[in-house]
């Protein structure tokens, strides 16, 4: 019973702000969005900080045909060794990376607990880049984006004479999405390579 109490105590509801900005260059053609940084990502101050999240393994495989072939054959994919290597992967594939939510009330890392949402201002990326597609990492991310941000993104594009990007839901890279193997995720996530 004490363990349950301590777990509950550790996962208190907090009102938090996103503490690290978007990752992109002007040559980005697609934007990948999460919902809000997890506890582990907030600790390391960068995207997809939990070592069991498969996002960075997917990016490594998509950026290197030999790693992709090995992953599709069921071989393990090593995580990039540093945040700098992770940044290079995203930028080298002409991708942008951010989250939908700038601030919210959240319990631990639970997307389903998110309340009092303020969305990020996507106008900087939309104006600076030629984003053709916005990919949401998982159903919860897509739902939050569509509920809180899609209308604003569309309005920003229309006001600035920019083509409205397609909004696409991809399967979550979270370890909680255990039904999806890495090869199965890779088949779907290949879409980000426009």
Secondary structure, DSSP 8 states (H G I E B T S, - for coil): -HHHHHHHHHT-EEEEE--S--B--TT--EEEEESS--HHHHHHTSSS-STT-SHHHHHHHHH-HHHHHHHHTT------SSHHHHHHHHHHTTEEEEESEEEEEEETT-GGG-EEEEE--THHHHHHS---EEEEESHHHHHHHHHHTHHHHHHHHHHTT----EEEEE---STT-TTS-HHHHHHHHGGG--
